[in-house]
Structure formats: structure tokens, C-alpha cells
Amino acid sequence: MLVSVIIPCYNVEAYIEECIASVLSQSHSETEIICVDNNSSDRTAAILDEQAAKHPGKVRVLQELKKGASAARNKGLSAAAGAWIQFLDADDLLLPEKIKHQLGIISGNSNITFVAAACIRQTVDGKQTTVTIRTKDPFKSLYTTKLGNTCANMFNAAQLKSIGGWNENIRSSQESDLMFRLLKNGAVITDDNVPLTVIRERASGQISQGDPKRNWMQYIALRVEIIDYLKTNRKEYFEKEKDFYYQNLFSQVRTLAKYDLESAALVFKDNFEAGFTPSAGGGFSPYAVLFRVFGFRGAERIKGMFSKLKP
């Protein structure tokens, strides 16, 4: 079975050869590697051309002028011949059994939309941590970022194309948006808690290191969209689980408040009913007392003044 490996590339001269080598080393040999250069200004494009010449028929190089990894991934998706898609960021790695292992899980079941998989996260200094997934309740898992990620998961090409691929209009939370649209489309998910993808942290150049306020606003906006969808389309389920969703949303709004209290206060006002109370986690919560007395904005201001006050 042919698997298309799509690698968006932007100024990754220090990483791309090792990334491609990790795909060439796969025990499942039926792969095509589609590298999409996205306006690189370093030697990335030259290295890609060298790799294509060194591995003719195996490595292809495309160009995408529209900025952003989502546009580059969509360019690769439009050219992909494989029935299954492995997205891979240029600074990440696949362990040798990754693709074969996940194809074994799929076992020819074309109804599966994607494999949600664990991964290994590696810090700049080389420390590795395994990140597991949960798929028993896909909406909860997506909501709490426990449904895998872009590079650990493997996707059904036809079903990706049926929803129009990646959303090129957002700059963060792209993978959550993609999986949410797949879920709304009736996605069938299978899980894989064997970590065979290495997600490497970079010292600079990653979107999460850019504009934290913007990224948290997008993160929260998608969670609000999930809540609205569940309210309308899965009413009974949401009534049973709404405290879970709102308590988690509140936690994210508090994180946004660290970067922009006024924006966080507006998000709180627009999305929480009167009478909402933050969870005390089964015990006494000084923050919950502050919240009841001073409201969201006041509690956050006081919390900021006394940073050692426990939530």
C-alpha cells in the first residue's frame, strides 16, 4: 500500500536531510516523499533538489508561494498518490517501524479516517517524554489535545480531500481544526499508543514561540466552536458533560489572561453563563472565593498581584 509522506519545508536546512532519511529508513518501503518548499531563504531548496536527484522517483520537490504550513501541506495533498497520508514536519522524525506499524492497525479497513497516535516529544537539550492519547470520547480528547498530532497520526487521503484539507486561514491550532472537521464529518478513529514519532523542539522558528496571545485566542475560539457544535448536534451528551467542557474552557481563558486580561474578560463574558463557578477540585480554593467576590477580571488582577496564591 502506497503511503504519501508530505513534508512542508521553510528554512530547515539543519533538519531536512535527517527528516527525509527517517522516511527512507522505514521498514514499509512503499512510500513517496513529497517535500514542499515554502519560500525558504536558506539552503533548504538546494538540499531538497539534491535529495530529489539522489533518490529519483522517491523524493519529489514542489513549491508553494502562499505562506504557511497548511498551504504547503495542501499542495502536497493535491499531488499525493497514496491512499494514506503521513504528514511530517521537517524538524521531526519517524522511527523505522512507524508506517508499517500503523498500516497493520488499519489492516485494510478503508472506513478508518485516521490513526490517533502517541509520540515522543524531545526538548532542545535532548530530553524525551512520551505523550499518550485517549480516543474513548473523541470530542473530549480533541478538546484537551489528546487526539494525537499532525505527525504522529496517519490520515485517510480520500477523507482528508473530502473536507477540503487544511484550513489555510488560521495560523495556529491547525491540526485541531482539521480533526474537528473530520469528526463533524463522521470520522472513524483508531488509536495507537506506541510512540514511533519524534517531535523535536526547536530553539526558534516554531509558531508556538511567536504570538502567544494570538495562539491562545485561536485555541479558545476552536474550543468555543466545539461547544457550540455539541450544543446543537449532541444535546443530551453535552448536557451530561458540559461542566467538563466549561471548566476546561475556563482554564484556557485564565491562561489567555496572563497575556491579555481585557481580551480574556471579553471571552469570559461572551461564553459563560451567570452563576458559573470555577471548580475547586474537591477542596477549598482561594481563587474560587476571589472569583465569587470580585468576578473574573477582579480575581485575575488580584491573582496577578499575589502570584503565589494557589488556584
C-alpha positions in Angstrom: 0.0 0.0 0.0 1.4 3.4 -1.0 1.7 6.0 1.7 2.4 9.6 0.8 4.7 11.4 3.2 4.2 15.2 2.9 6.9 17.4 4.4 6.3 21.2 4.4 9.7 23.0 4.4 10.6 26.5 5.5 14.2 27.4 6.4 15.0 23.9 7.7 18.5 23.4 6.3 19.7 22.0 9.6 16.9 19.3 9.8 15.6 18.3 6.4 18.2 15.7 5.5 17.7 13.8 8.7 14.0 14.0 8.4 14.0 12.6 4.9 16.4 9.9 6.0 14.0 8.8 8.7 11.4 8.2 5.9 13.8 6.4 3.6 14.6 4.1 6.6 11.0 2.9 7.0 10.5 -0.8 7.0 7.5 -0.2 4.8 9.1 0.7 1.6 6.1 1.7 -0.5 6.3 5.4 0.2 6.5 8.6 -1.8 8.1 11.6 -0.2 6.7 15.0 -1.3 8.7 17.9 0.0 7.0 21.3 -0.4 9.3 24.3 -0.2 7.5 27.3 1.3 9.6 30.3 0.3 12.8 29.3 2.1 15.6 31.8 2.1 18.4 29.5 3.4 19.8 26.3 1.7 16.6 24.3 2.1 15.6 24.4 -1.6 19.1 23.4 -2.7 19.2 20.5 -0.3 15.7 19.3 -1.4 16.9 19.4 -5.0 20.0 17.3 -4.0 17.7 14.8 -2.3 15.4 14.5 -5.3 18.4 13.9 -7.6 19.9 11.3 -5.1 16.5 9.5 -4.8 14.8 9.8 -8.2 11.2 8.5 -8.2 11.2 8.5 -4.4 11.6 12.2 -3.4 9.7 14.9 -5.2 10.0 18.6 -4.6 7.2 21.1 -5.0 6.9 24.8 -4.5 4.2 26.7 -2.6 4.4 30.5 -2.6 1.4 31.1 -0.2 3.0 31.3 3.2 2.1 28.8 5.9 2.5 25.1 6.6 -1.2 24.5 5.9 -0.9 25.8 2.4 2.3 23.7 1.9 0.5 20.6 3.2 -2.5 21.2 0.9 -0.1 21.5 -2.1 1.4 18.1 -1.2 -2.0 16.6 -0.6 -3.2 17.6 -4.0 -0.2 15.8 -5.6 -0.3 12.7 -3.4 -1.0 9.3 -4.9 -1.1 7.3 -1.7 -4.3 6.1 -0.1 -2.9 7.1 3.3 -1.1 10.3 4.2 1.7 10.8 6.6 2.3 14.4 7.3 5.8 15.1 8.7 7.3 18.4 9.8 10.8 18.9 8.6 12.3 19.0 12.0 10.6 15.8 13.2 11.5 12.1 12.7 9.8 8.8 12.1 11.2 5.7 13.8 11.7 2.8 11.3 8.6 0.9 12.1 6.2 3.8 12.2 4.4 3.5 8.9 4.3 -0.4 8.9 3.0 -0.5 12.4 0.1 1.9 11.7 -0.8 0.2 8.4 -1.0 -3.0 10.5 -3.5 -1.3 12.8 -5.6 -0.1 9.8 -5.4 -3.7 8.3 -7.1 -2.6 5.1 -10.1 -1.0 6.7 -10.8 1.9 4.4 -13.5 3.2 6.7 -10.9 4.4 9.2 -10.4 8.2 8.9 -7.2 8.5 10.9 -5.0 6.7 13.4 -4.6 8.9 16.5 -1.2 8.2 17.9 1.2 8.7 20.8 4.5 10.4 20.2 7.9 11.2 21.8 8.5 14.9 22.5 12.2 15.9 22.6 13.4 19.1 24.1 16.3 21.2 22.7 18.6 19.6 25.2 17.5 16.1 24.1 15.2 15.2 27.0 12.4 12.9 25.8 8.9 12.5 27.1 6.2 10.1 25.8 2.8 11.8 25.1 -0.1 9.3 25.1 -3.6 9.7 23.6 -7.2 8.8 24.5 -9.9 8.1 22.0 -12.8 6.7 24.1 -14.5 10.0 23.8 -13.0 11.7 20.6 -14.6 15.1 21.3 -13.2 15.3 24.8 -9.8 14.0 23.6 -9.7 16.7 20.8 -10.8 19.3 23.3 -7.9 18.5 25.6 -5.3 17.9 22.8 -5.3 14.1 23.5 -6.2 13.0 20.0 -2.6 12.8 18.6 -1.0 15.4 16.4 -0.1 16.2 12.8 3.0 14.0 12.5 2.1 11.1 14.9 -1.2 10.4 13.2 -1.9 8.8 9.8 -4.8 10.1 7.7 -7.1 8.6 5.0 -6.3 10.6 1.9 -9.8 10.5 0.4 -11.4 11.6 3.6 -9.0 14.5 4.0 -9.7 15.6 0.5 -13.5 15.4 1.1 -13.3 18.1 3.8 -11.0 20.3 1.7 -7.8 19.6 3.5 -6.2 22.1 5.9 -7.6 25.4 6.8 -5.2 27.9 5.3 -6.8 30.9 7.0 -5.7 30.2 10.6 -2.1 30.3 11.9 -2.4 28.1 14.9 -4.5 25.1 16.1 -4.5 23.9 12.5 -4.4 20.2 13.4 -7.2 20.5 16.0 -9.3 22.3 13.4 -8.6 19.6 10.8 -9.5 16.8 13.2 -12.6 18.7 14.4 -13.9 18.9 10.8 -13.2 15.2 10.3 -15.2 14.4 13.5 -18.1 16.5 12.2 -17.9 14.5 9.0 -18.4 11.2 10.9 -14.7 10.3 11.4 -13.9 6.7 12.4 -10.8 6.8 14.6 -8.5 4.0 15.8 -5.8 4.6 18.5 -2.1 3.8 18.7 -0.3 4.3 22.0 3.0 3.0 20.6 5.2 6.2 20.2 7.0 6.0 16.9 7.2 9.7 16.0 9.8 12.1 17.5 8.6 15.7 17.8 11.6 17.8 18.2 11.5 21.2 19.9 13.5 23.9 18.1 15.3 26.8 19.8 13.5 29.2 17.4 11.3 29.3 14.3 8.2 27.5 15.6 4.8 29.1 15.6 4.2 28.4 19.2 7.1 30.6 20.0 5.6 33.6 18.1 2.5 35.4 19.3 1.1 33.6 22.4 -2.0 35.9 22.7 -3.0 35.2 19.1 -2.4 31.5 19.5 -4.4 31.2 22.7 -7.2 33.2 21.1 -7.3 30.8 18.2 -7.1 27.8 20.6 -10.0 29.1 22.6 -12.1 30.1 19.5 -11.9 26.5 18.3 -13.0 25.2 21.8 -16.0 27.5 21.7 -16.8 26.2 18.2 -16.7 22.6 19.5 -19.0 23.6 22.4 -21.5 25.3 20.0 -21.4 22.2 17.7 -22.1 19.8 20.6 -24.9 22.0 22.0 -26.7 21.9 18.7 -25.9 18.4 17.4 -25.4 16.3 20.5 -27.6 17.9 23.1 -28.1 15.1 25.5 -24.4 14.3 25.5 -23.5 17.9 26.1 -25.9 18.3 29.0 -24.2 15.5 30.8 -20.7 16.7 30.0 -21.0 20.5 29.9 -19.2 21.0 33.2 -16.2 19.2 31.8 -16.1 21.4 28.8 -16.7 24.7 30.6 -14.2 24.1 33.4 -11.6 23.2 30.8 -12.5 26.3 28.7 -12.2 28.5 31.9 -8.7 27.2 32.5 -7.7 28.2 28.9 -9.3 31.7 29.4 -7.3 32.1 32.5 -4.1 31.3 30.5 -5.1 33.9 28.0 -5.5 36.4 30.8 -1.7 36.1 31.5 -1.1 37.7 28.1 -4.2 40.0 27.8 -6.6 40.3 30.7 -9.1 42.5 28.8 -9.4 40.0 25.9 -9.8 37.2 28.3 -12.5 39.1 30.2 -14.5 39.6 27.0 -14.2 35.9 26.1 -15.4 35.0 29.6 -18.4 37.4 29.3 -19.4 36.1 25.9 -19.2 32.4 26.8 -20.1 31.8 30.4 -23.5 31.9 32.0 -24.2 33.9 35.1 -23.6 31.7 38.1 -20.7 29.8 36.7 -18.2 28.9 39.4 -14.7 27.5 38.8 -14.1 24.1 40.2 -12.3 23.8 43.5 -11.1 20.3 42.6 -13.0 18.8 45.5 -11.4 21.1 48.1 -11.1 24.7 49.2 -9.9 27.1 46.5 -8.8 30.6 47.4 -9.2 31.6 43.8 -12.8 30.4 43.7 -13.5 32.7 46.7 -11.9 35.6 44.9 -13.9 34.8 41.8 -17.2 34.8 43.7 -16.5 38.1 45.4 -14.7 40.1 42.7 -15.7 38.3 39.4 -13.3 37.1 36.7 -11.5 40.4 36.0 -11.0 41.2 39.7 -9.9 37.7 40.6 -7.3 37.7 37.9 -6.0 41.1 38.8 -5.6 40.1 42.5 -4.1 36.7 41.4 -1.6 38.6 39.3 -0.6 40.8 42.3 -0.1 37.8 44.5 1.3 35.2 42.2 2.0 32.8 44.9 -1.7 32.4 45.7 -2.7 28.9 44.8 -5.7 28.3 42.4 
